[in-house]
Amino acid sequence: MSIAHYIKEIGRGKEGARSLTRAQAADLFGLVLDSAVSDLEIGAFCLSMRIKGETTDELMGFIDAAEARINNEALQAIWDKASSRPIVVIPSYNGARKLPLLTPLLAHLLAKNGCDILVHGMDEGMGNRVTSAALFAQLPPHPSIHYLSIAKLSPALKKLLDVRKVVGLRNSAHSVVKLINPFRNQASVRSVDMRSVLVTSYTHPEYFVSMNETLAGLKATALLLRGTEGEAVADPRRTPVMTGLISGTAVVLQEMQHGSIDTLPLLPTTTDAAITASYIQSVLAGNQIVPAPIALQVQHILKLL
């Protein structure tokens, strides 16, 4: 099969490119994920979308295709408990750059409040970045916290993410992985009483607009916030604005903290996985206070469930 007719539409440059419908975008992304086209065509797709930028309809179509190709066998442990516990889905793809990675702390705090947690991400970080996978390996396992590499959750998406290693640029897959909820619309299909919420983040204000519109179009239930170095956990030093969506309807749940900060939490001064894991365990044991922004984030997520 060929996607040349799609490349012809999206590959005309930023000013001349035409947008695809949701159905066309789902068809195109499905062909890319299924490796039904050549590597040259995949490269052309990645670069064309990078230059053009995704519309809301295109992102929704890409997500439709990606969620339809999720490896559901990898989720069986969660499905076994789906009728009794709410599920929180946290994409974790950026890792720690300058600040300690506290996404696993968020997961453990939610688990303490009766949730099942799915964190999905890349096992290996860019450069020397510490990943959630590395931190979970340092922490005692928790029966309600499930970490899945994207390589297991969706091998096709992992392959597309890896294109960055070749061309050096992000592509649409990097946007898609932050917006997929494998449990979206699955409750009725499986005839289970299941509640799930996606917790995701944006890095720049313009991404808030596109992500918010996409989640609204998907009628998703989600918490959207300005991420900490791209991770979907509140900055422990200053509370960011947090937007909740319930079946696609958005409402501001938390205003941004303004003004000077009197005291800062005692955070690790390094991103080292072992040191960060030790800090997380100390917080969970009650020896250190949960950073206020993260405690607020937990409360808002529980309200959405």
DACORLIN-V568282 format. One record per backbone hydrogen bond with DSSP energy under -0.5 kcal/mol. CO is the residue of the C=O (numbers start at 1). NH is the residue of the N-H. If there is no record, write none. Layout:
CO,NH ; CO,NH
This chain:
3,6 ; 3,7 ; 4,8 ; 5,9 ; 6,9 ; 6,10 ; 7,11 ; 9,18 ; 12,16 ; 13,17 ; 21,25 ; 22,26 ; 23,27 ; 24,28 ; 25,29 ; 26,30 ; 27,31 ; 28,32 ; 29,33 ; 30,34 ; 31,36 ; 32,35 ; 38,42 ; 39,43 ; 40,44 ; 41,45 ; 42,46 ; 43,47 ; 44,48 ; 45,49 ; 46,50 ; 47,51 ; 48,52 ; 49,53 ; 55,59 ; 56,60 ; 57,61 ; 58,62 ; 59,63 ; 60,64 ; 61,65 ; 62,66 ; 63,67 ; 64,68 ; 65,69 ; 66,69 ; 67,70 ; 70,72 ; 71,74 ; 72,75 ; 73,76 ; 75,78 ; 75,79 ; 76,80 ; 78,81 ; 79,82 ; 81,84 ; 81,85 ; 86,116 ; 87,197 ; 88,90 ; 88,118 ; 89,199 ; 90,120 ; 91,232 ; 92,122 ; 96,130 ; 100,102 ; 102,106 ; 103,107 ; 104,108 ; 105,109 ; 106,110 ; 107,111 ; 108,112 ; 109,113 ; 110,113 ; 110,115 ; 111,114 ; 116,88 ; 117,119 ; 117,146 ; 118,90 ; 118,120 ; 119,148 ; 120,92 ; 121,150 ; 126,129 ; 130,96 ; 131,135 ; 132,136 ; 133,137 ; 134,138 ; 135,138 ; 135,139 ; 142,145 ; 144,117 ; 144,146 ; 145,147 ; 146,119 ; 146,148 ; 148,121 ; 149,152 ; 149,153 ; 150,154 ; 153,71 ; 154,158 ; 155,159 ; 156,160 ; 157,161 ; 158,162 ; 160,163 ; 161,164 ; 162,165 ; 162,166 ; 163,166 ; 163,167 ; 164,168 ; 171,174 ; 171,175 ; 172,175 ; 172,176 ; 173,177 ; 175,178 ; 176,179 ; 176,180 ; 181,184 ; 183,186 ; 183,187 ; 185,189 ; 186,190 ; 187,191 ; 187,192 ; 192,194 ; 195,87 ; 197,89 ; 198,200 ; 198,223 ; 199,91 ; 200,225 ; 202,227 ; 204,207 ; 204,208 ; 205,208 ; 205,209 ; 206,210 ; 207,211 ; 208,212 ; 209,213 ; 210,214 ; 211,215 ; 212,216 ; 213,217 ; 214,218 ; 215,220 ; 216,219 ; 220,222 ; 220,248 ; 221,198 ; 222,245 ; 223,200 ; 224,243 ; 225,202 ; 225,227 ; 227,229 ; 228,231 ; 231,228 ; 231,233 ; 233,228 ; 239,257 ; 241,226 ; 242,253 ; 242,254 ; 243,224 ; 244,251 ; 245,222 ; 245,247 ; 246,249 ; 248,250 ; 249,246 ; 251,244 ; 251,253 ; 254,242 ; 260,262 ; 265,267 ; 272,276 ; 273,277 ; 274,278 ; 275,279 ; 276,280 ; 277,281 ; 278,282 ; 279,283 ; 280,284 ; 281,285 ; 282,287 ; 282,288 ; 283,286 ; 291,294 ; 291,295 ; 292,296 ; 293,297 ; 294,298 ; 295,299 ; 296,300 ; 297,301 ; 298,302 ; 299,303 ; 300,304 ; 301,305
